[in-house]
Amino acid sequence: MRHFTSVKDIGPLDKAVAQALEIKKDRFACVGLGKNKTALLIFFNSSLRTRLSTQKAAENLGMKVIVLDIQQGAWNLETERGVVMDGDKPEHLLEAIPVMGCYADIIGVRSFARFQSKEDDYNEKILNQFIQYSGKPVISMEAATRHPLQSFADLITIEEYKKKTRPKVVLTWAPHPRALPQAVPNSFAEWMVAAGYRVVITHPRGYELDPSFTQGAEIQYDQQEAFKGADFIYAKNWAAYTDPNYGKILSTDRAWTVDSAKMALTDNAYFMHCLPVRRNMIVTDQVIESPASIVIPEAANREISAQVVIKRILEAL
């Protein structure tokens, strides 16, 4: 594996999950694999789980890790061509990227959708510049359209907790005070469909996702109907995708908050969320603190998903 940006890069999912479960038994079995190798983790956006889990995974394999926060620890970077750089951005990404490549063997990049240009976001402008100009393997630590490390961890978690071969997995929109990217729901839908689960996506009208990510999933506008018989509930907010409302908040309807009454409609479903979560907007205290909540094991599996990916890339160097 050269780069990791989507489910298409990981190969057969059953083998990827099996490898993940083996790594969980002994995280340090291949500690020599990354000896004298450096991982550079670049953050254009805030992070807690992604930063900690990816750094831990790289160190488990014996790598040195450099973490660069673009917002605090580097020059402001210009990303557009043809710009007269007379403002507050003294360095261009097209010089910065190959310099970064000089110092690392693997580069992880986290850069959210900006909601300024749908075309730029969905063409993954920043992530693809790193792939094109760094000369090194690149791992997406969440990009404009996908969050593959999160979705891989979600898959591992469902495989560990599922009670039937083909569970019903429901992705539900939930209210949020800010406009959030579609990366997590896009990626979750893509991975869950690829895994062969029964996938249902429920949201208010106007919140339809890019159909290239949801092909193979059922779309349901009645949240309570969608919850019936579910084995896993995955709650997430996202802003509108379809034009002319791209990146906008169309609703903050608290009727979509996941609560105990809705969870009672399920087949004793587990509750999942990528975190951080806005309590009593996305989900009530009662649900996220209940025995059905597996958000912490889900977050713990972020280390494992990252370690599988980094291990495969190191083996290919």
N, C-alpha and C positions, 0 to 999 in steps of 0.2 A: 504494500500500500504506500503510495507516494504522498497523497494529500487526503484529508478527511473533512468533507464538507456536507455530506448527506448520507442517507441510508445506502445509496448506490455504491459507496466506497468500501463498505464493511464486508461485503460478500455474504454468504449464506448466514442467515440470522441464527439458526440453530447452533452452528459452529461458534459464532461470536458469543452467544450466551453461555455455551459450554465452557469456552475459554475464560469467560468472566467468572464463572463459578469456581473454576480451578484456581484462579488468581485469588479469590476470596479466602481460599484455604491457606494460602501462603503468599502474602504480598511481596515478600523479599526473596522469592526463589530465583529471580533473575536479576539480582541487585548488581551484578557485574556487567549486564548488557549495556548500560549507559555510561560506563566508566570513560572519563575524559570527553564526554559529550555534554553539550549545553543546550538547554531549552530556554528560549526567550518568549515570555508571555506578555503580550502587549494589550493594554486595556484602554480603549477609547471611551468606555463607559464603566460605571460603578459595578462592583462585583463582590460577593462574599463566597458562596459555594463554588463558583467556577474557579476563582483564584486559588482558594485553599485546596480544593480537590485536585486540580490539575498540577499544582506545585507538588502536592504530596505524592501523586501518582508518578511524576517524573523522578522524584527523589527515591521512591521505592525501587526504581530501576537503576539507581546509582548515578543519575544525571545531576549536573549542576544546573541551577535555575536562576535566571535573571527576570525580575518582574519590572515592567515599565508602565507607569500610569501616565498616559499622554496628557491628561488634564492637569496633573500636578508635577510630574517629574521630567518633563521634556518641553522643548519649544512647541508653541502652537503650530500645527501643521496645516499648510494649504493642501487641498486635495484636487482642485480644479485646474485644468490646463488653460493657458491663455490669460490668466489673471495677472494684472499688474500688482505685484506684492508690496504695496505701500501701506498695508494695514498692520494688524496685530499678529500676523502669521509670518515669522521670519524664515521658516524652512518649508520646503516642498516635500510632499510625501514621496515623490519620484526620486529624490536624492536620499531621503531618510531610509527608505525600504532597502536598497542595496547595501547601505552602511550597516543596517541591522543584520542583514544576511551575513556580513563578514564576521559577526560575533556569535553566531548560533548555528547549531546543527538542525534544530527543529524550531519553528516559530508558531506560536499560538496567537490568534487574533480575535479580539472581541470588539465588534462594532455594530451598533444597533441601526435600524432604519431611522432615517432622519425626518421622514414625512415631508421633505421639500420637493422631491421628485420621485414619483412612483417608478419611473423608468430606471433611474439610478439605483433605487433600493432593490428592485427585483432583478436587476442585472448584477447585483452584488459588486458594486463598483470598487469599494475599498478592499474587500476580501480578495477579489480577483487581481487587484494591483499587487498585493503581496505574493500571490501565486506566480504572477508574471515576472516580477522584478526582483524578488528576494533570492532566487536561485536555490531555495531550501524547501523542504517539506513544510506544508502549512496545515494547521489544525484550526478549524472553526470553533471558537469558544463562545459562540453565538454571533450570528451575522444578521443581516437585514431580514432575511426570509426563512432562516432555519436555525435551530439550536440542536445539532445532532448529538452532542455529548449528553444533553439532558434527556433526549428521546431514547438514547441507548440505555441510560440508567433507568428510565421508566420501563422499558422493555424487560430489563433484568428483574426489576421489582415485580412486575406482573407475573413473570414466569415463576418467581419464587412463591408468590401468594395465590396463584390461581387454583381453583378447585375443579375446573373442568378444562378439557382440551382446548375448546374454542369459547372463551369467555365473551360476554357482552361488555364492551368498553365504551363508556359514554364520555365524550368531551363536551362540557357545558360552558357556554359563555356566562360570565357573571359581572356585575357592575364594578366600576372603578372610577375614581375621580380624575384620572389622567388618561391621555391617549397612549395606549401601549401597542407595540409592534405585533405583527401576526406571526413572528418567528416560532414561538413555542407551539401554538396550535397548528400551524402549517406542518411543522416537523413531527409533532405527535401523531397527527392524522396519517402522515406519510409512513411512519414507522409501524404504526399499529395495523394499517391495512396490509403492509408488506409482511407482517407477522401472521396474517391469516385470521385475525380476530374478527368478530362481528363489531364493527365500529359505527357508532351513532354520534352525530354532531348536532347539538341543539343550541339555538341562538335566536334572538329576535330577528325579524325580517330587516334586511339592510346590512346584516353582519356576515353575509356569505363570504367565505374564504376563496382564494384562488382555486378554481376547480382542478388545476393540475396537481394540487396536494390532496384533495379530498376525493378523488376518483376512487370508487370502491366502497365509500362510506355512505351511510344513510343520513339524510338531512331531515331534521325534525324541528318544527317551530314551536311545538308544545313541549315544554321542559318536563312537565310531570309525566306525560306519555312516554317521553324518551327514557325516563328513569326507571320505568317499570321493568322488573326482571334483570336489572343491570348487575354486573359483578364488580365493576370498577367505575367510579365516578372521578373524572379528572376535570377540575374547575380551572378556568383561566379567562381573563379578560383580554380582549383585543379591540383595536379601533377598526373602523370600516375599511374594507379593501376596495370595494367597487367605486368607480367614478360616478358622480363628481365629488364623492364624500371621502376619498382616500385620506386616511389618517385622522378622521374626525370622530368625536364622540357623538353617537346618535341617541344614546339612552344611558341613564344611570338608574334604571328601574330596580329597586331593591326586591321586587318580587322574584327576581332571578337569583338571589342569594341562596346558597345551598344551606338548608337547615335540616333539623331532625325529621320533620314531617316528610320532606322530599326523600331523605335517605330511607325512610320506612317503606317507600314504594319499591325499593330495590330488592334484589335477592341477597340481603345481608352484604351489600357492596362495601368494598374498601374505598376510602376517600384519598385522593391524591392531588397534589399541587406542587409546582416546581419551586415555590418559595422565592422571594419573600411574599407573604400573603397579607392582605388587608382584612383583618378580622371584622366580622359583622358587616362586611360588604361582599367579599367573595364567599365567605363561609362563616357560620356562627361559631362562637366559642365551643358550644356543646358538641358540634360535629368534629372540629379539628382536635379537640381534646379527648375524643371518644376512642375506645379500643379499635374502632374501624379505621381510624386515621393512620396511614402509613407514610406520612410525609417525611418523617425522620429517617426510616430505613431507605426511602426513596433518595433522600439527599445523600445518605452515606454511600449509596451506589454510584454517585458521581465520581468518586475516587476510582472505583472499579472500571467504569466505562472509559475513563480517561487512560487508565493503565493499559487496558487492552489495545487502545488506539496507538498510544505511544510505543508500546512493545512491538507492535506490528511494523510501525514506521522505522524503528531502530533496526529491526531484523532485515529491513529492505535497504538500509543505507550501504 
